[in-house]
Amino acid sequence: MIGAMIEVAAIVFRNSFGHVLGVRKASSTKFQLPGGKLEEGESPVQAAAREAEEEIGVRVRLPELTELGTFTAPAANEPGQTVRGHIFTYPRPVIAHAAAEIAETAWIDPADPQCELADLLRSEVFPAL
């Protein structure tokens, strides 16, 4: 049997240089977007906002989130699984700090990432930006 589809939602935050905020979970070597799995009854946009607050301490304004798209890729932290990411962008600058299971944050240049990236970010989201 092929692995299950994992539904996640995440937000692209950019700084004035166009760099994208990435987060690395304590259990991973790969950077990904702030976000995570949807909880029961939660819409993708609600999940993305909740996860941003939990993981990086950023409270977003839901009406300001814009859908970038829905993308699939191999899951970064769950071998054999596929992730379907509902990705949103946020237009305002943010000050983020690592919280919850996040070990590290970094501003990543999509044209020249200097770190290991989750497949969804590297092969799907960055090209869509």
Secondary structure as UniProt FT lines:
FT   STRAND          5..14
FT   TURN            16..17
FT   STRAND          20..25
FT   TURN            26..27
FT   STRAND          31..32
FT   STRAND          35..37
FT   TURN            40..41
FT   HELIX           44..56
FT   HELIX           62..64
FT   STRAND          66..74
FT   TURN            79..80
FT   STRAND          82..90
FT   TURN            100..101
FT   STRAND          102..108
FT   TURN            110..111
FT   HELIX           120..125
FT   HELIX           126..128
//
